[in-house]
Amino acid sequence: MGSTDILRGMRLRHRITTIIRAASFALLATATGTMAMGTDKSKRDRIKVAILMFDQVQIIDFAAPYEVFGQAGFNVFTVSKDGEEVTTVMNLKVNPEYTFSNAPEADIVLVPGGDVREIELDQETLDWVRENKEKARYTLSVCTGARILAASGLLDGKEATTFHGDFKGLAEKYPSVIVRRDQRFIDSGGIVTSAGLVSGTDSALYLVSRILGEKRALTIASRLEYDWNPENGYIRGLLADRHIPRLPGGFPRDWKARRLYNYGDAESWNLEYKIDPGKSREVIYYLRSKLEDVPNWKLATSSDLLSSSWISTIDGNLWHLKSELDTSDSVLKISIDKTATSH
């Protein structure tokens, strides 16, 4: 065999190798694309998710579920009353894709929260929510979006949850709703309500598990690097600050009390407020007088006018509440701890 024949053979082998590699890459790209979309169905045939948009909507309330549903391969779109640009609570501008009049029918209707004081009174929005609930397989609220569902009458006689700071407000304004603070999300027969903010990730994963199976939902959670526990996730409404007495009306505005820190767990909590130096002593007097009027809390110790502690038995547990004013930087510190089990 001459050198020319050898060269021709090498070129042929190179061409064959190139063709095989190209075919392999094409096959891999097709498989990867199918995995990313989550389904080989056309966009028209995929599960449709309609997200209600309105001014002062909370970003994470719609963005987190959007990511989950998008990863599942669902067809996700945004809807508002008039299709005009909306401004979120943190001034993000969003252009909804559809109006109430031209939005496609959806399998899932997502109602996010935020500042809902205006939208929960908007009859056109409430009508749209009610009408689309009848067409959808699931209606999902996140955070204070539960108020919109309640105002629509969809939560009458049903268990529901919401943002931890709105348990009382939701229950008082909509007494026919059975408000639960001990669940991250609740499915009341196709109407799913979520606790606050990032809880919408959990409820969205739950709906994915209902539609595509739990294995698929767990796969999506892993891809998102999200520690999803379908049975027992983080429940904000059960943390220790729920036992801190609420002062009627809070601090007077002219005191310029600014919250610095607010953190803890199920057995202890810490709050710190920056106080107008000129109002420091007035604040501590006010706080003490208000606590004296709170049922079931008793003064335990008072080392001086700037520090006092209180005790109360709640659900069989002894809790210790302490208030202290640091005069060096005018910071009011409030803490609560579960100290023992009462027998």
Number of C-alpha atoms within 10 A of each C-alpha: 5 6 8 8 10 11 10 11 12 10 12 12 11 12 12 11 12 12 12 12 12 12 12 12 12 12 12 12 12 11 12 12 13 14 14 13 16 19 14 13 13 8 14 8 10 17 17 21 25 26 26 26 30 28 20 20 26 26 19 20 26 24 17 18 26 24 16 24 25 18 20 25 21 23 20 21 18 20 24 24 18 14 20 17 15 19 18 18 14 10 13 12 12 17 14 20 17 21 17 18 12 11 16 14 14 22 20 25 25 31 26 32 29 23 16 20 12 11 22 19 14 15 12 11 19 19 13 16 22 15 12 19 23 10 14 17 15 20 27 27 32 33 28 32 30 30 29 25 24 22 19 21 16 19 23 16 13 16 18 30 31 30 23 21 15 20 18 12 11 22 18 12 12 17 13 16 21 16 22 18 21 16 20 26 28 21 19 13 11 15 21 24 32 30 33 28 23 17 25 29 24 26 25 25 24 22 21 22 17 12 14 13 13 16 11 17 26 20 13 23 19 12 11 13 9 12 11 19 12 15 6 9 14 14 17 21 23 16 18 21 23 15 17 17 13 12 13 8 7 10 14 10 8 8 16 14 20 14 13 12 12 13 13 16 13 15 14 19 21 18 18 20 18 20 22 17 16 10 14 21 17 11 21 19 12 13 15 18 11 15 17 13 11 13 9 12 19 17 16 13 12 13 8 8 12 18 18 19 20 20 20 19 16 14 9 11 14 16 24 22 23 19 20 18 23 14 13 7 12 17 21 24 18 20 21 23 22 20 13 12 12 11 6
